[in-house]
Structure formats: C-alpha cells, structure tokens
Amino acid sequence: MAGITDAKFCLKLIPFGFDMVTLGGYNIDSPTITAGEKILQRGRPEFSINEEDYFEVIYNQAKEIKENWNGLVSVNLRSTTPDPIIQISRIKEVDVVEINAHCRQSEITEIGCGQAMLQDLEHLGEFSAEVVKNSSAKVSVKFRANVLNLNDLEIAKAVESSGCDFIHIDAMKPGFNYADLDIIHEISQNIETFLVGNNSIVDINSAKKMLDAGANGISIARAAMGGRINFDLSKI
Ligand SMILES: Cc1cc2nc3c(=O)[nH]c(=O)nc-3n(C[C@H](O)[C@H](O)[C@H](O)COP(=O)(O)O)c2cc1C
C-alpha cells in the first residue's frame, strides 16, 4: 500500500504467519515520481522519494526487514519502462520485484502506467518479459480483475507468456465487498504460474475460500492496515 507499507509496517505483521511481505508501491522513474507527487497533493498516501534517492531508500527498507526476519521481501514498483525495475532487482535483499499493472489513479494511468498497461497486452507481455529476462530477483505481475471491457484470462495468459514467477490478481468485484472467486477459479484452471489471490481477505474463512477457488497463495492489504490482522494465517 503506497505511503504505508515500509519496513517498520511490514515488520509489525511478521507474527501473523506471513511468508512474504511487500514494500511499496514505489514510483521509480521520473514520470511516475511526478504522478505520485500530484496524487500526494490531493491527499492520497504515496511514498515521496526523489529519483536520485529511491534505490538507496528501497535498499535500506529491504535490508531492515532482512536483518529482523528471514522471510521473503517483495517490492511493488511503478515505472513506465522496465529498466528501473531491473535495477531494483539487483538489490540482494529483494527477493521479488512486482510490476504494478494495477494502480488506477488517473495520474498514473495517464502516463500509460499501472492499470493502463492492461490496455495493450502486447506491450504488457514485452515489458514483463524484459524484466524477467534481466531480473536478478523473481518477478511478479499484479493486476486488478474486472476492469471494464477487458478479459482477465487473456491478461493472465499474456503475463504468463513473459515467464514471470507470480501472477498476483486483485479479484475485485465492483460493487461487492467480497472477491470474485469465479475469476480466480477460471484463471487457475488455465495457467501454470503461481497465482496469488487478493481482495477482501479478512478472516480464515475468506482466506480458505480464495485458496479453494484455486489460488496458490493469498495476499492481504486493507485488513492489515492497522499493522495487525485479527487471525493467524498458520491456522489455514
Ligand atoms: C491505501 C492503499 C494503497 C494501495 N497502494 C497500492 C500500491 O501501491 N500497489 C498495489 O499494487 N496495490 C495497492 N493497493 C491495493 C492493495 O494492495 C490491494 O490490492 C487491494 O486493497 C485489495 O486487497 P484487500 O481487499 O486485501 O485490501 C493499495 C490499497 C490501499 C487501500
């Protein structure tokens, strides 16, 4: 969660049974940094980091987690080109770089980043493949399901063809406060890549449902906003 999930925040969640934490999203090129500043100015949380500083900041955040925990560290990244993401993958404390094809804030989509990447699957596939080819870390691609007029299975297939290690789907069901498990089921039946299911996991029951639908793993955002969750993931 942009502006929220730094190392201190992630470390608070360690006792609850997670095996991976995600730093960011961070804006890591000039267009996304400018977009992030505009988002911040209208009051939405963002990490505000200069272009010349973000590498060191992310390095220090990942290092702080690794010094205190031996789980996996992922970093969610927004960039208009693959190169800055590849650079972050060189940080040895970073286990996973996650391409953010998910953000729907207009300042980000207007520059062709975040969710706008789903409008051109050839570009998304090539972008992801370039990161996969050059990354020193594992690669995840995150997108939101049920974006108007888009086919989620086609997106998942395009992403899978890049050879990435994780496909992370926010199975958002517009107008409902539970995840679209049908989408997770359909995609899980048609891809081989490790599928991380996300959206509205608030207790053991909703976590189990996501896994029963076919996700190989789950992720939790809003239910962890207070720096804790009210259930123990190891009980699943
Ligand atoms: C304040 C806030 C900031 C977020 N920032 C990011 C982000 O930077 N990158 C990202 O991939 N998702 C971001 N998300 C989306 C969450 O990671 C997650 O996909 C979404 O909230 C649905 O999962 P949940 O129901 O567990 O919250 C953000 C969500 C919130 C509420």
The ligand as an SDF file (V2000), in Angstrom:
LIG
                    3D

 31 33  0  0  0  0  0  0  0  0999 V2000
   -4.2570    2.9750    0.6950 C   0  0  0  0  0  0  0  0  0  0  0  0
   -3.9840    1.8930   -0.3100 C   0  0  0  0  0  0  0  0  0  0  0  0
   -2.8450    1.9530   -1.0900 C   0  0  0  0  0  0  0  0  0  0  0  0
   -2.5870    0.9570   -2.0160 C   0  0  0  0  0  0  0  0  0  0  0  0
   -1.4310    1.0230   -2.7560 N   0  0  0  0  0  0  0  0  0  0  0  0
   -1.1400    0.0200   -3.6190 C   0  0  0  0  0  0  0  0  0  0  0  0
    0.0790    0.0350   -4.3490 C   0  0  0  0  0  0  0  0  0  0  0  0
    0.8960    0.9460   -4.2390 O   0  0  0  0  0  0  0  0  0  0  0  0
    0.3350   -1.0000   -5.1920 N   0  0  0  0  0  0  0  0  0  0  0  0
   -0.5520   -2.0360   -5.3590 C   0  0  0  0  0  0  0  0  0  0  0  0
   -0.2750   -2.9650   -6.1350 O   0  0  0  0  0  0  0  0  0  0  0  0
   -1.7260   -2.0700   -4.6910 N   0  0  0  0  0  0  0  0  0  0  0  0
   -2.0180   -1.0810   -3.8410 C   0  0  0  0  0  0  0  0  0  0  0  0
   -3.2000   -1.1140   -3.1400 N   0  0  0  0  0  0  0  0  0  0  0  0
   -4.1460   -2.2200   -3.3670 C   0  0  0  0  0  0  0  0  0  0  0  0
   -4.0000   -3.3260   -2.3380 C   0  0  0  0  0  0  0  0  0  0  0  0
   -2.6740   -3.8460   -2.3490 O   0  0  0  0  0  0  0  0  0  0  0  0
   -4.9910   -4.4700   -2.6310 C   0  0  0  0  0  0  0  0  0  0  0  0
   -4.7460   -4.9870   -3.9230 O   0  0  0  0  0  0  0  0  0  0  0  0
   -6.4430   -4.0190   -2.5430 C   0  0  0  0  0  0  0  0  0  0  0  0
   -6.6510   -3.1440   -1.4500 O   0  0  0  0  0  0  0  0  0  0  0  0
   -7.3790   -5.2220   -2.4160 C   0  0  0  0  0  0  0  0  0  0  0  0
   -6.9500   -6.0900   -1.4000 O   0  0  0  0  0  0  0  0  0  0  0  0
   -7.5860   -6.0260    0.1160 P   0  0  0  0  0  0  0  0  0  0  0  0
   -9.0550   -6.2940   -0.0420 O   0  0  0  0  0  0  0  0  0  0  0  0
   -6.8620   -7.0710    0.8910 O   0  0  0  0  0  0  0  0  0  0  0  0
   -7.3470   -4.6460    0.6240 O   0  0  0  0  0  0  0  0  0  0  0  0
   -3.4970   -0.1290   -2.2010 C   0  0  0  0  0  0  0  0  0  0  0  0
   -4.6430   -0.1820   -1.4050 C   0  0  0  0  0  0  0  0  0  0  0  0
   -4.8970    0.8100   -0.4630 C   0  0  0  0  0  0  0  0  0  0  0  0
   -6.1410    0.7090    0.3760 C   0  0  0  0  0  0  0  0  0  0  0  0
  1  2  1  0
  2  3  1  0
  2 30  2  0
  3  4  2  0
  4  5  1  0
  4 28  1  0
  5  6  2  0
  6  7  1  0
  6 13  1  0
  7  8  2  0
  7  9  1  0
  9 10  1  0
 10 11  2  0
 10 12  1  0
 12 13  2  0
 13 14  1  0
 14 15  1  0
 14 28  1  0
 15 16  1  0
 16 17  1  0
 16 18  1  0
 18 19  1  0
 18 20  1  0
 20 21  1  0
 20 22  1  0
 22 23  1  0
 23 24  1  0
 24 25  2  0
 24 26  1  0
 24 27  1  0
 28 29  2  0
 29 30  1  0
 30 31  1  0
M  END
$$$$
